[in-house]
Amino acid sequence: KPSVSTEKIYHLLSLDKGDFQQTYPIARQVFADESILQMLSSSDLSQNSVYKIISNSQLPTPNSQLIQVSITEISTYMQNVLLRDTDQMSMSSALEVRTPFLDYELVAYVLGIEDKFKYPHSPKKLLVDSLGDLLPNEIVHRKKMGFVLPWEYWMKNELKMFCEKNIHELSERENFNSQYLKSLWNRFLKGDKRVTWAKLWIL
């Protein structure tokens, strides 16, 4: 079915080899390479920053897959999205946020634990086991609760004029393909599942 997940699976299956350096960027990228090429009047995909970070990182041997994922997540998604967003949102409300699980000694220790102890037979097993009886059962076994703001609704309603104005202004810049950007915005408004709110919000 048409969806972002289907497109990613297609690109993963199209790889000449399924090593970590090729699969991770696809798993995390918002726009597929061909979309980037269509969107920009000129683009050098070899400059992809995620590929560069993976290439330059001192990743462990390929059989330590969970450690590879952890190091790369810390270097990319966590630092560039999660921590940045947390900092911006907390500072705007005059809150000082602490991240105790990112204490450098704890991170170094956990990265040194072999993969065989980390595979999630139950959620956050290492953390839960380390706390023993300090965590009540209703916390340990509580159903996972996501927290997603209604961006799609906002962008199609209260934020529609704001988004439309900015997309059109961006499309007029010489580095961008105007027709392609406007097409993405229209597809989003019509409910195309392959054009998510995140793609348009980034633009």
NORSUL-V76725 format. One record per residue. N is the residue number from 1. RES is the residue in three letters. OMEGA is omega as a letter, one per 30 degrees, with the letter a starting at -180 (NA if undefined). Layout:
n | res | omega
N | RES | OMEGA
N | RES | OMEGA
This chain:
n | res | omega
1 | LYS | a
2 | PRO | l
3 | SER | l
4 | VAL | a
5 | SER | l
6 | THR | l
7 | GLU | a
8 | LYS | l
9 | ILE | l
10 | TYR | a
11 | HIS | l
12 | LEU | a
13 | LEU | a
14 | SER | a
15 | LEU | l
16 | ASP | l
17 | LYS | a
18 | GLY | l
19 | ASP | a
20 | PHE | a
21 | GLN | l
22 | GLN | a
23 | THR | a
24 | TYR | a
25 | PRO | l
26 | ILE | a
27 | ALA | a
28 | ARG | a
29 | GLN | l
30 | VAL | l
31 | PHE | l
32 | ALA | a
33 | ASP | a
34 | GLU | l
35 | SER | l
36 | ILE | l
37 | LEU | l
38 | GLN | a
39 | MET | a
40 | LEU | l
41 | SER | l
42 | SER | a
43 | SER | l
44 | ASP | a
45 | LEU | l
46 | SER | l
47 | GLN | l
48 | ASN | a
49 | SER | l
50 | VAL | l
51 | TYR | a
52 | LYS | a
53 | ILE | l
54 | ILE | a
55 | SER | a
56 | ASN | a
57 | SER | l
58 | GLN | a
59 | LEU | l
60 | PRO | a
61 | THR | a
62 | PRO | a
63 | ASN | l
64 | SER | a
65 | GLN | a
66 | LEU | l
67 | ILE | l
68 | GLN | a
69 | VAL | a
70 | SER | a
71 | ILE | a
72 | THR | l
73 | GLU | l
74 | ILE | a
75 | SER | a
76 | THR | a
77 | TYR | a
78 | MET | a
79 | GLN | a
80 | ASN | a
81 | VAL | a
82 | LEU | a
83 | LEU | l
84 | ARG | a
85 | ASP | l
86 | THR | a
87 | ASP | a
88 | GLN | a
89 | MET | a
90 | SER | l
91 | MET | l
92 | SER | l
93 | SER | l
94 | ALA | l
95 | LEU | l
96 | GLU | a
97 | VAL | l
98 | ARG | l
99 | THR | a
100 | PRO | a
101 | PHE | l
102 | LEU | l
103 | ASP | a
104 | TYR | l
105 | GLU | l
106 | LEU | l
107 | VAL | a
108 | ALA | a
109 | TYR | a
110 | VAL | l
111 | LEU | l
112 | GLY | l
113 | ILE | a
114 | GLU | a
115 | ASP | a
116 | LYS | l
117 | PHE | a
118 | LYS | a
119 | TYR | a
120 | PRO | l
121 | HIS | l
122 | SER | a
123 | PRO | l
124 | LYS | a
125 | LYS | a
126 | LEU | a
127 | LEU | a
128 | VAL | a
129 | ASP | a
130 | SER | a
131 | LEU | l
132 | GLY | a
133 | ASP | a
134 | LEU | l
135 | LEU | l
136 | PRO | a
137 | ASN | a
138 | GLU | l
139 | ILE | a
140 | VAL | a
141 | HIS | l
142 | ARG | l
143 | LYS | a
144 | LYS | a
145 | MET | l
146 | GLY | l
147 | PHE | a
148 | VAL | l
149 | LEU | a
150 | PRO | a
151 | TRP | a
152 | GLU | l
153 | TYR | a
154 | TRP | a
155 | MET | l
156 | LYS | a
157 | ASN | a
158 | GLU | a
159 | LEU | a
160 | LYS | a
161 | MET | l
162 | PHE | a
163 | CYS | a
164 | GLU | l
165 | LYS | a
166 | ASN | l
167 | ILE | a
168 | HIS | l
169 | GLU | l
170 | LEU | a
171 | SER | l
172 | GLU | l
173 | ARG | a
174 | GLU | a
175 | ASN | a
176 | PHE | l
177 | ASN | a
178 | SER | a
179 | GLN | a
180 | TYR | a
181 | LEU | l
182 | LYS | l
183 | SER | l
184 | LEU | a
185 | TRP | l
186 | ASN | l
187 | ARG | l
188 | PHE | a
189 | LEU | a
190 | LYS | l
191 | GLY | l
192 | ASP | a
193 | LYS | l
194 | ARG | l
195 | VAL | a
196 | THR | l
197 | TRP | a
198 | ALA | l
199 | LYS | a
200 | LEU | a
201 | TRP | l
202 | ILE | a
203 | LEU | NA
